[in-house]
Amino acid sequence: MVKTYLKTLVRVFQKHIARFLSIIFMVLVSVGFIAGIGGSTNKVDQSLSNYYKAQNVSDLILKSKRDEGFTQEEADAVRALYGEENVNAGNSVDVNLTVGEEEQLVRLYFLKGKRTVNTLHAVKSDAPTVVYERPVSAERQDNRIKGVPVGTEITLNFKDVVTQLAEQGGKEPPAQLALLPDKMATVTVTVAEIVTSPISFAVDGEISYTNPENAEVPDSIGGLDDFVLLDNILYLSTDVIPVVFGNALLPAAGDLYVALPDREAFDAFSRGYRPYLEQEAQKIAAVLSDGDYRALTLYDNYSFVSLHAYGEKVMEIGIVLMVAFLFITALVVLSNMTRLMEEERAQIACLRTLGYDGFRIVFKYILFAMLATGIGGVGAYFVGIGLASMIYYVFNYSFDMPPMSASVMLWFFLVTYFVIVITTLLATLLAGHRMTREKPADLLRPKVPKAGKKVILERIPFLWNKLSFKYKSTMRNVLRYKSRFLMTVIAVAGSMGLVLAGLALLDLCLFGNFGSPSIMALAVIIVIFAGLLTAVVIYTLTNINVSERNREIATLMVLGYFDKEVTGYIYREIYVNTVVGILFGYPAGLLLMWFVFSIIGFGAIASVSWFVWLIAPFITLLFTFLVTLALRRKIVKIDMNESLKAIE
């Protein structure tokens, strides 16, 4: 008996290999997509938090309102609160320099000793192959900074610097400055590396929908909107200052950068982070009692706020689409397993007569379902990781992204995967329990065909009488099995709605001046995965219908129908179901579009280009056509003798 049971188990996999593979691909596409979208947000937040710690990003930037900046006593008072290593002064001056052959406004940051707060992140460097006598670092190029190539030599005339400093302080430059020979005041420095300030890594300054009203576009290491006026930024060690000037040349400390001691509090803008900032800001206010300064936090920093908000938007869009993907997948897998067991009625009856109990009979179908969802789940896990990494990479179009975190978020994957598993398991158990309670004699008899009756179109003579016989036959078959028809229509409508929502989002980016490469890439991913889901859904449901109608198709062949006529008989029903699904896909797509546009806070359904409404059904019909081509061989190769054997 054990041998017999094992044989039937193997035959289930052999006979229904197409269904087995379809469940695998359904789980792979849906769970992989959802896990990738959810995981990308986690990667952004985790990477942002890691970057915050690694570069010791300042939580607070204190900006003096006085031209002379903070006094030494004020700076020391703040250092006494947090330690020398957690407070750095920002000494800078804006000067006109000749860079190449172009006159540019350049901001010079003077770094005294090793910078311990807002550590610069090297993007490109010649070191250690080339050692320059007076190396400097230059801010990387973006849509506001022109950038300077590594190896560029720049001549600094510190007479000009002193003059600029005097003018900024409202004073006259020292009279003896004119008597100083140029050769003693001139220094040539070389750009040795390109760097990024850890508080200014947004490349795309045009993104505004994620930017709160109080979030400013900061300068490289400060927080003022005059950043857009600069041509370049250089970071110099105070060692390059000519001895003749000494520390007298060092600009006033206009900024103080404070890294708060609890580095875990940030955690990608955790709930407790804002109260922590406010508490520490009050401590600083107590020691800087005159209040002649302004305190900026990371909530005022465009780069941090916008990147975090981007990640949140992706997750919110993913949650909306997750519901649609999950519903369609669960529906199709449920249909797959329920109808598989209907086809196995005779096998179940034989096992019952051999004395097998209900659980052992149902177990082989549970094993079938669990293996399929298990393999699909493993594949979906890796698809999710790859997709999350791809989305993270795409963010580089808008940001100079921090190093990607290796962490993997399993929450989205586990929730969606277990929903599919539980749905499949319950469907298999319920269908199996119902069948194993029937008498073997009843199971051995073929299911009684559904009684024929007039369909709704027959009650409209104007339409019905104009249809040829083959189309009347098609409409009767389509509308005769309402549950099969509804299952197909709902699944196709949901898939088409996802394609429509993805295309609308892509259209918004391309033609709606949305200006967001990251969201554009997300839209492309949505369209691709929605298209794949559509293909798998149509193939699975069509394959089930063909498998259930082997006897009917064999009868047509015996009656002398040609292959073209037999396939046309099935194809017409497929296309009718698909077209009806497409019609219902429009309202489903409208609902999804409304949700997506509401989440991103931009765009309107009325502004979606006209051709989007045509491309979405075209994609659905294209996949339907490909499915019909794939199933043609299965239809025309049906064994007439085997299919027409009846158990009466």
N, C-alpha and C positions, 0 to 999 in steps of 0.2 A: 504493500500500500504506500509505503514511503517513496518507493521508486516511481509509482504512478503519480503521486502528488508532485514530485520534483519534475517529472516530465511535463505535467500541465503548467507548472510554474515557468519552465523554460519556454514553452509554447506561447504563453501570454506575451513574453518579451519579443519572441520572434514574430508573432502575428501582428503585434501592435507597435512595432518599432517606430513607425512614423509618429504615433501619438506620444510615445516615450520621448522622442526627440523634440516634439513640439512643446511639451511641458518644460523640458530643459531650457529651450530658447525663450519661452515666455518668462520664466523666472529669471533667466540671465539678463534679458533686456530690461524688465521692469525693476527688479530689485537692484540690478547694477546701476541703472540710471538714478534711482532714488538715493542709494548709498553714496554715489558719486557727488550728487548735489549737496546732500547733507554733510558729507565728509569735507567738501571744499571749504565750507564756512568754518568748520573746526580747524582746518589747516591754516586759514587766514588768521583766526584769532590766536591760535597757539603760536604761530610764527611771529605775530605781532608782539605777543607777550615775551617770547624768547629774545626777540630783537631789543625790546625795551630793557631787558636785564643785561644782555650782552654789551650793549652800547652805553649802558648806564644813562638812559635818557632822563632829562630833567623833568620833574613833575610840575615844577613852578618856574616861570621866567619872570623875574622882577625887573621892570623897565623904569628907569629913573625919568622923571618929568623935567629934571633940571639939565641945562646944557653941560654943566660940569660933571654930571653923572653922580654915582654914589661916592661918598667919602670913604676913606680907608677905615674909619671907625664904624661906619654902617656895614661895610663888607665884613669886617671882623666880627661884628655882633651877630650877623647871620651865620658865619662860620662857627661861632661858639655854640649855636643851636644844633648844627648838624655835622660838624667836623670839617676839617680842611679839605678832605678828599671828596666831599659831597657838595661843595659849593665852588663854582668857577666863575670868574669875572669875564665879561665880554668886552674886550678892548678893540674897537674898530674905528676906521676912518674911511670915508669915500673920497677917492682922488681920481683925477683924469690921467690916464696912462696911455702910452702908445703900445698897443699889442699887435705885433705884426706890422702892418702899415696903417692900422685903423686906430683912431682916437676913441678910447672907451672910458666909461665911468666904471671904476673897479672898486669894490669894497675890500679893504685889507683888514684881516683879522690877525692880531698879534697874539701868539700863544706863548705864554711864559711857563716854561717847564712842560711836564707831561699833562695832557688834558685828561681829567678823570671823570668829567661829566660830559654827556653828548659826544662820546668818542667817535671820531670821524670814521666812516666805513669806506675802505679803499675799494674802488671799482676797477682801476687799471693802474699798473705801476711798472717802471723799468727796473726797479730794485729786485734782486741784489746784483743784477748783471752790470748796471751802470751806477756809479756813485758820483753825485754832483756836489760841487763845493758849497753852493748855497741853495739847497733844495727847498721848494715850496710845494704846497698842495693846491689844486684848483678844483672848484666845484664842477661837477659833471654837467654836460650840456642837457638842456631840456627846452621846453617851449618859451622859457623866459631868460635863461642864461645861454649865452652864445657858446661857452666852452672854450678851453685852450688845450691843444694837443700836448701830450707828454713830450718833453724835450724842448719846448718853447722857451726861449730866453727873453726875459723882461727886465728892462732897465728902470730902476726906481731912483728918483731924485728926491732925497729926503728934505731938501729945501721946500719942495712943493708940499710934502706931507706936513711939515711944521707950519707952513703958511695956511694950509687947509684947517689944521687943528686950531690955529689962532682965530681964524674966521668963524669956525663953528662955535668957539667960546666967546665970540664978540670982542676979541682983543686984536691989537696990532701985533704982527710978527716981530720978534726981537730984531733990533737995529743991527746987531752984529751978524745977523744971518746973511746979509748982503756981502759981508767981507769974507765969508767962508768960501774957499775954492770949491768949484763943482766936483773935482775929483775926490774930495774928502766926503762929499755928501751923496755921491752916486754909487749905487750897488747894482750889479747884475745878478739876478736870481734865475733859476731854471725850474720849470714845472716837472717834478719827479713823479707825481701820481695824481690820478683823478679820484676825487672822493665824493661821498654823499654825506650830508649832514643827517644824522638819524632822526631829526625832527622835521625834515623837509624832503620826503621821498616821493611825493606826488608829481608825476611827469605831466599829467593832463590837468592844467589849471582851469579848464573850461567846464569840468564837472560841477554842477551846481545843485542838482536835486538832492544830493545827500548832505549838502553843506548847511548846517544850522545857521541861523541869522548871526549868531555871535562868533562863528568860526572864521578866523581870518586866514588869508593866504600868507604864511609867514615868510620872512627872509630865511637865509640858509640856516641861521642858528639863533635867530631872535624871534620876532613875531610881529613885524610891522609890514603894512601893505606897500611900503615904498620899494619892496623887493622887485617889483615889476620894472622899476626904472634902471636897474643895474644891468650892465653888460656882462660882468664877470665877478667872481669872488675868489680871492686868494687867501690862503692860510699860511702865515709866516711865523717862524720862531723869532723871538726877540733877539736871538743871537745875530741876526742879519743887520740889526741896527748899528750904524757906525758908532765907534767908541766916542767920538766927539759929541754925540747927542746923548748917549747913555739912556737912563730910564726917563729922562725928561721928555723923550719923544713918545713914550707910551701913552696912547690915548686914554681918556677917562673911561672908567668902567660904567658904561651906560646900561649894561645888563648884568644881572646876577642869575646864574643857572643853578637851581637847587634840586638835587636828587634826594627824595625823602628816604628815610632808612628802611621802611617796610617795602621791599621790592616785590613782595607777593600780592600786595593790595591791588595793584593795577589789574592784572589778569583780564586783559582785553575789556577794560571799562566795566569791571564787576560792580555789583550794586553798592558795595561798601566803599568804593574808591572815591566817589564825589564827597561823601561826608568826611573822609580822611583828609582830602585836600583842603576842605573848608576849615577843618580843625587846625591843620598845620599853618594855613594862611593867617589865622587869628594869632598864632604864636609869633609869626614874623611881624605882624602889625604891631604887636606889643613892644618889639625892640626897635622898629622903625616908626617911632611914634608920630613923626611929622606927616606921614601919609603922602609924601611927595613922590609917589611911585605908582605903578600899575602892575598888578599881578595877573599873568596869563597862565592858564593850565593846559593840559593836553586836550581838554574839551574845547579850547580855543584854537587848537592846532588842526589845520585843514588836512594834512597828510594822515594823521592818526584817525581823526573822526571820519573822513571820507572812506578810507580803506575798511575800517570796521563796519561802516554803514553799507558799503558794497557787499561785504560778506553776509550781513543781515538780509539785504534785499535778495541775494541769491537763495538763501535758506527759505525766505518767505515764499518766493516763487516756487521753489522746490516742494514746499508743503502743499500748495494748491495743486500742483501737477501730480504729487504723490498720491493724492486721493483718487485722481482719475486713472493713473497707471495701475494702482492697486485694485480698484474696482473692476477694471477690464480684465486684468490678469486672473483675479479670483473667479470672475464670472466664466471665463473660458476654461480654466482648469476644472472648475466645478462641472461644467457641461461635459468636458472631456471624460472625466472619470465616471460620471453617472451613466453616460451613454455607452462607455466601454463595457460596463457591467451588464447593461441591457443586451449587448451583443453576445455576452458570454453566458446567456441563460442556460443553454444546453450543457455547457461545461459544469456549471454550478449544480444542475440537476444530476448529472452523472456522479459528481463527488458526493452529493447527498445520498444517493442510492448505495454508494460504497461505504457509507457510515461515517463520513467526516462531519464533525460538528460545525456550526455556523462560523465560529471564530477562525478555525483553521482554513475554511474556504475563503473567508474575506481577507485573511492575512496576506495571501499572495497578491491581492490587488492593493492592499495597503503598502506592501513591500514595493510593488511597481511604482506607486505614487511617491513614496518616500525616497526611493532611489533617484527618480527623475528630479524631484524638487531638491534633493541633496546635491546632485551633480550640478544642477542649475544654480544652487545657492553658493557652492564653492566658486564656480565661474563668476557669479555676480559679485562676490567679495573682491576678486581681483579686478573685475571691470570697474567697480566702485573706486578702488584705490587709484587705478589708472586715470579714470575720469576726473577725480578730485585733483590729482596732480596736473592734469591738462588744464583744468579751469584755473588753478593757481598760476600756472605758467602764463595763461592768457592775461592775467592781471598785470603782467609786466608792460602791457601796452599803455596802461594808465599810471602805473607806479613802478618805481625802482624797488621791486619787492625784496623784503628781507629774506634771508635763507629759509627754505621751506622746512617746516617741522616734519619730523618722521612719525609723529603721532597719527593714529588712525581712529576715527570716530566710528564706533560700532552701533550707536543707538539707532540711527536710521536703518542700517542694514538689518539689525536683529528684529526691530519692530515689523518692518515690511516682510521679512522672510518668514517670521513666525505666523503672521497673519495668513500668508499663502499656505504654509504647512498645515495650520489648524483648519483652514477652509477645506483643503484637499482631504485631510484626514476625516473630518466630519462628513463630508459628502460621500466618501468611500464607505464609511461605517454605516451611514443611514441607508444608502442604496443597497449595500450588502445585507444589512439586517432585514430589510424589507423582502429581498429576494430569497434569503435562506429560510424565511418563515413560510414561503409558498410550498405547496406540495411538488415533489419532483415531476409528477405527471403533468402538472400545469406548466412548469418551467420548460419541459421538453416540447410542449406545443409552441409553435411560433406565435408571437403576439398578434392578436386580432387586428387587422388593418383598421385604421380609423375610417368610420363610415363617411362615404362621400355625401356632400351637400352643396347647395349653392353658395358660391362665394359672393362677397359684396358687389363685385363688378358685374355679376350676372343680373343684378337688380337695376343696372343702368344700361338698358338696351342700346342706347345711342352709342355707347363705347363698346359694349360686349359684342354686338353684332358685326362690328367692323374688324374684329380680331380674327386672324386665321386660326385653324385648328391647333397648330403647334403652340401658338401663343396663348390660346385658351387653356390648353393642357398645362403650360408653364404656370399661368396665374392660379390655376386650381391647385397645383402642387405646392406653390409658394404659400398660399393662404390656408391650405388644408391643415398643415401642422403649425399651429399658431405659436407654440412654445419655441420650436426650432427657428421660426421666422423672427420672433421677438429677440431671441438670444443673439442671432446674427446682426440684426438691425442695431441693437443697443451697443454691441461690441464695436461694430464699424463706425457708428455715430461717435462713440467716445474716442476712438482712434483718430477719426477725421477731425474732431474738435481739438485734439492735442496738436495735430499738424497745423491747423488754422491758427491756433494761439501762438505757436512758435513762429510761423511766417509773419503774423502781425507784429510780433516783437522785433523780428528781423527788419521788417519794413520800417518800423519806427526808428531803428538805428540808422538805416541806410538813407532813407528819404525824409525822415522827420527831424533832421538836425539834432538828433539825440546825442551824438558825439561820444558814444561810449563803446570802445572796442571790446571791453570785458562783457558787457551785456549782449553785444552783437554775437560774440562767440558762444555765449550761453544759448542764445536764440537758435544758432546753427545746431548746437548739440541737441536741443529740444526737438527740432525738425527731424534730425537724423534718427533719434531714438523713437520718436513717435511714428516715423515711417517704418522702422523695423518692427515696431509693435503691430502696426497695421498689417504688414506682410504676414507676420506669424499668426495673428488673429484670423485673417481671411483663410490662410492655408489650413490652420487647425480645424476651423468650423467646416470648411468645404471638404476636407479629407474625411471628417466624421460623417458628413452627409453621404459622401460617395460610399464609404464602408458600410453604411446602414442600408444602402440601396443596391447592393450587388445583384440580388435576385431580379429586381426591377430592370436594371441595365442589361442583365443577361437575357431577359425576356425580349427586350427590344432587338438584341442581336439575333436571337433565334427567329424573330419575325422578319429579318432581312434588312434591318436598318444598317446603313453604312456607318463607318467610323465617324465621319464628319457629322452625320445626323445624330448619332448617339451622344457625342461630346457636346453638340449644340443643344441637345435636350437638357443636359446638366448645366452647361455654361449659361444658358438663358436665365435659369433660376439664380445662379450665382450673381449675375449682373443686376437682376431685379432687386435682390436683397441688398447688394452693395449700393445701388442708386438710392433706394429708400433710406439706407443707413446714412448716406451722404446728406440727404435732405434734412434728416434729424441731426446730423453733425453740425449744421450751421448754428442752430440755437445753442448746442453744447459748446461750440467754439466761441460764440458771443459771450456766454457766461464765463468761460475761462479767460477770455480777453479782458473782460470787465474786472475780474479778480486781479489779473497780472498788472493792468494799467493802474488799478487802485493801489497796489503794493508799491510800485516804483514811483507813484505820484506824478506821472507824466504820460501824455498820450491820451487819445480818445478813439473809440470805435469808429466814429464818423471820419476820422482822418486816415484810416487804413486805406491803402491804394486799392483801386478796383481790381487789379490783376491778382491780388492775394486771394480774393474770393473764387477765382478760377483755378489758380495753381493748386490749392488744397484738394479739391475734388479730383483734379488731374493726377496728383500723386497717389491718391487712394485708388483710382481706376487703373493707374499704371501697375501698382502692386497686385491688383486683382487680375490683370491680364497676365502678369508673370506667374501667378499662382495657377491660373488655368493652363498655362503651358506646362508647368511642372506636373500637373495632375493628369495630363492627357494620356500619358503612357499607362498610368494605373487604370484609367477607365477602359481603354481599348484592349488591355491585356487581361481583363477579367475572364476567369475560367467559367464558361457557360455551364458545362456539365456539373461542376462542383457547386456553383451558385444555385442551380435549379433543383438540386437534391432537397427534398422537403421531408420534414419529420411530421407526419400526420398521425 
